[in-house]
Amino acid sequence: MDQPIPEALQDNLRQRLKYYQDIGIELFFRDRTGASPAQASSENSVPHTVPQSEAAPGAFRKIARPPMSRPGSNVAPSVGVLPPPPKPSLFDAMDKISGDTLLKIRDDLGDCTRCKLHGGRHTIVFGDGNPKADLVFVGEGPGHDEDMQGLPFVGRAGKLLTQMIEAMGLQRKDVYICNVVKCRPPENRAPEKDEVGACLPFLQRQLDAIAPKVIVCLGSIAAQTLLQTNRGVSHYRGEWLEYRGRRLIATYHPAYLLRNPNAKSEVWKDLQKVMAVLGLEVKRGRPAAPGKPS
């Protein structure tokens, strides 16, 4: 049978427990290792709990939990030591993934069913080009030709983009090309918010893995997605912006240029800015824009 705790020690315990409560420590356990209250006090261990009837009301909250000390030890473990913080989830640490590669990202994407676009696609269009390119073009989403071939920008707009790249003195194999969404939206409509949200983590990982010097957004959807804005591309076209520590510039989509050939000269001005940053020679006598002169 436990010996009663002297009144003076009880008062000391109440004061100590009130102090712990004031600093936010409310959980204690009973030491079942056999040490007497006097021994515990002399060894400067944490005070034992006392029966609820003898303790000051609200002084502590008793929990049924076994001690954490080693078997045979008379010293109770210290209290007030915070547990280690929880490990971040894969999604919280997405932007800190070490050694990420395009191959691993494609593998993680898998046979994606994360949004409703998967129901009408023929092929996932992941991206294409140099995995360590200094220049990345980001479009909106695959069209019919891209969906059938599994490659970005291979239709009419793609042919114009190839001409734009060649006008810069590069080839498609020198750059990387991808889209905001990896599956073709029905009737080539603009991708919806939830569809963009499902693909965005993979696009971010692609850009981080490639680590380009310059990102060129083709059209409003790509620019709005990366810049987190609702403004149309005409509001900031040709301006140098920043995305996750990298230089970004937005310009018109090649599909827009097919409908509005007079805008080619504006796109060529934007591409010349990119060429200057990348150290590419801007030769005199080039056409005012890629493709047919406007």
C-alpha positions in Angstrom: 0.0 0.0 0.0 1.4 3.4 -0.9 2.5 5.6 2.0 0.7 9.0 2.3 2.5 12.0 0.9 3.4 14.6 3.5 1.4 17.8 3.4 4.5 19.9 2.7 5.5 17.8 -0.3 1.9 18.0 -1.6 2.1 21.8 -1.5 5.4 21.6 -3.3 3.9 19.3 -5.9 0.9 21.6 -6.4 3.2 24.6 -7.0 5.4 22.6 -9.4 2.4 21.3 -11.3 0.9 24.8 -11.5 4.2 26.0 -13.0 4.1 23.2 -15.6 0.5 24.0 -16.4 1.3 27.7 -16.9 4.0 26.9 -19.5 1.7 24.5 -21.4 2.7 21.1 -19.9 -0.3 19.1 -18.9 0.4 15.5 -19.5 2.2 13.4 -16.8 2.5 9.7 -15.8 3.0 7.8 -12.7 6.5 6.4 -12.1 6.0 2.7 -11.5 9.6 1.8 -11.1 9.4 1.6 -7.3 11.2 4.7 -6.3 9.7 6.4 -3.2 8.6 10.0 -3.3 11.5 11.0 -1.1 14.0 9.3 -3.4 12.4 11.0 -6.5 12.6 14.4 -4.8 16.2 13.9 -3.8 17.2 12.8 -7.3 15.5 15.9 -8.8 13.3 13.7 -10.9 9.9 14.9 -12.1 7.3 14.7 -9.3 5.0 11.7 -9.1 1.3 12.1 -9.7 -0.8 12.1 -6.6 -4.4 10.9 -6.2 -7.0 13.2 -7.7 -8.5 13.6 -4.2 -5.3 15.0 -2.8 -4.2 17.1 -5.8 -5.3 20.7 -6.5 -8.3 20.8 -8.8 -7.2 21.2 -12.4 -3.5 20.9 -11.5 -2.9 18.2 -14.1 -4.6 15.8 -16.3 -3.8 12.2 -15.6 -3.4 9.8 -18.5 -3.2 6.0 -18.5 0.2 5.5 -20.1 3.2 3.4 -19.1 6.5 5.1 -18.2 9.1 5.6 -20.9 12.1 5.0 -18.7 14.4 2.0 -19.1 13.6 -1.1 -17.1 15.2 -0.9 -13.7 15.8 2.9 -13.8 14.6 5.0 -10.9 14.8 8.2 -12.9 11.7 9.3 -14.8 12.2 10.6 -18.3 12.3 14.4 -18.6 9.1 16.2 -19.7 8.7 19.2 -21.9 10.8 17.9 -24.7 8.9 18.4 -27.9 8.6 15.4 -30.3 10.4 15.7 -33.7 8.3 17.4 -36.3 6.4 15.2 -38.7 8.1 14.4 -41.9 6.7 16.5 -44.8 4.5 14.6 -47.3 5.7 14.0 -50.9 3.5 16.9 -52.1 4.7 19.4 -49.4 8.3 18.6 -50.5 7.7 18.4 -54.2 9.7 21.5 -54.9 12.6 20.1 -52.9 12.9 16.7 -54.6 16.5 15.8 -55.0 17.7 14.1 -58.1 14.4 14.3 -59.9 14.5 13.4 -63.6 12.1 13.5 -66.5 12.1 9.7 -66.6 11.0 9.5 -62.9 8.4 12.2 -63.4 6.9 10.3 -66.3 6.9 7.1 -64.3 5.1 8.9 -61.4 2.6 10.3 -63.9 1.8 6.7 -65.0 -1.4 6.0 -66.9 -2.9 9.1 -65.3 -6.6 9.2 -64.3 -6.3 12.3 -62.0 -8.8 14.4 -64.0 -11.6 13.8 -66.4 -9.5 14.5 -69.5 -8.2 10.9 -69.4 -11.5 9.6 -70.5 -11.2 11.1 -74.0 -7.5 10.9 -74.7 -5.7 8.6 -77.0 -2.2 9.2 -75.7 -0.6 11.2 -72.8 1.6 13.9 -74.3 4.3 14.3 -71.7 6.9 16.5 -73.4 9.8 16.3 -75.9 13.3 17.6 -76.3 16.5 18.1 -74.5 16.2 17.2 -70.8 18.9 19.8 -69.9 17.8 22.5 -72.3 18.4 26.2 -71.6 15.1 27.0 -73.2 11.7 25.5 -72.5 8.5 26.3 -74.4 5.3 25.7 -72.5 2.0 25.6 -74.4 -1.6 25.0 -73.4 -2.5 21.4 -74.2 -2.3 18.8 -77.0 -4.5 18.9 -80.0 -5.6 16.1 -82.3 -2.3 15.5 -84.0 -0.4 15.6 -80.7 -2.9 13.2 -79.1 -2.5 10.7 -81.9 1.4 10.9 -82.0 2.1 11.5 -78.3 4.3 14.5 -79.1 3.7 18.2 -78.4 3.3 20.7 -81.2 3.3 18.5 -84.3 0.3 19.9 -86.0 0.1 23.2 -88.0 0.9 25.3 -84.9 3.7 22.9 -84.2 5.2 23.4 -87.6 5.2 27.1 -87.1 6.8 26.7 -83.7 9.6 24.7 -85.3 10.1 27.5 -87.7 10.3 29.9 -84.8 12.9 27.8 -83.1 15.0 27.5 -86.3 14.8 31.2 -86.9 16.5 31.6 -83.5 19.4 29.4 -84.8 18.3 26.3 -82.8 16.6 23.0 -83.5 13.8 21.3 -81.7 16.3 18.8 -80.2 18.0 21.7 -78.6 15.0 22.9 -76.6 12.3 21.2 -74.5 8.6 21.6 -75.4 5.7 20.7 -73.1 2.1 21.8 -72.2 0.2 22.7 -69.1 -2.0 19.7 -69.4 -0.9 16.3 -70.8 -4.2 15.1 -72.3 -6.2 16.7 -75.1 -9.2 18.7 -73.9 -12.4 17.7 -76.0 -12.9 19.9 -79.1 -9.6 21.6 -78.2 -11.3 23.7 -75.6 -9.3 25.5 -72.9 -8.4 23.3 -70.0 -10.5 23.8 -66.9 -9.2 24.7 -63.4 -9.3 21.2 -61.9 -7.6 19.8 -65.0 -4.8 22.3 -64.8 -4.5 21.7 -61.1 -4.1 17.9 -61.6 -1.2 18.4 -64.1 0.5 21.4 -62.5 2.7 19.5 -60.0 4.1 17.4 -62.9 4.8 20.5 -65.0 6.5 22.2 -62.0 8.7 19.1 -61.6 9.5 19.0 -65.3 10.7 22.6 -65.1 12.7 22.0 -62.0 14.4 18.9 -63.4 15.3 20.6 -66.6 16.4 23.9 -64.8 16.3 26.0 -68.0 17.7 29.5 -68.2 14.5 30.8 -69.9 10.9 29.7 -70.0 8.7 30.9 -72.9 5.0 30.7 -72.2 3.0 30.3 -75.5 -0.4 31.9 -75.0 -2.5 33.0 -72.0 -3.2 29.6 -70.4 0.5 28.8 -70.0 1.3 32.2 -68.7 -1.7 32.4 -66.4 -0.9 29.0 -64.9 2.8 29.7 -64.1 2.3 33.3 -63.1 -0.9 32.6 -61.2 -2.8 35.5 -62.8 -6.1 36.0 -64.6 -4.7 38.7 -67.0 -4.5 37.9 -70.7 -1.1 37.5 -72.3 -1.3 40.9 -74.1 -1.0 42.6 -70.7 2.6 41.4 -70.1 3.7 40.0 -73.4 7.4 40.6 -74.1 8.2 41.5 -70.4 10.8 39.7 -68.4 9.1 38.0 -65.5 10.3 35.5 -62.9 9.1 32.0 -62.2 10.7 30.0 -59.3 14.0 31.9 -59.7 14.1 31.5 -63.5 13.5 34.1 -66.3 10.1 33.8 -68.0 8.7 35.6 -70.9 5.2 35.2 -72.4 4.3 35.6 -76.1 1.5 34.7 -78.4 0.7 31.0 -79.1 1.5 29.8 -82.6 -2.1 28.9 -83.2 -2.9 32.6 -82.6 -0.3 33.5 -85.2 -2.0 31.2 -87.8 -5.2 33.3 -87.3 -3.4 36.6 -87.0 -0.2 36.6 -89.1 0.4 40.3 -88.5 1.3 39.4 -84.9 4.4 37.5 -86.0 6.6 40.5 -85.9 5.7 41.0 -82.2 6.6 37.4 -81.4 9.9 37.8 -83.2 10.8 40.8 -81.0 10.1 38.6 -78.0 12.3 35.8 -79.3 15.1 38.2 -80.0 15.0 39.1 -76.3 15.3 35.4 -75.4 18.2 35.0 -77.9 20.1 37.9 -76.2 19.8 36.2 -72.8 20.9 32.9 -74.2 23.8 34.4 -76.1 22.5 33.5 -79.5 23.5 35.8 -82.4 20.7 37.9 -83.8 21.6 38.1 -87.4 20.6 41.1 -89.6 18.4 40.4 -92.5 16.2 37.8 -90.8 12.5 37.9 -91.6 10.4 40.1 -89.3 9.0 36.9 -87.9 9.4 33.2 -88.3 7.7 31.7 -91.4 6.4 34.0 -94.0 7.3 37.7 -93.6 4.4 39.6 -92.3 
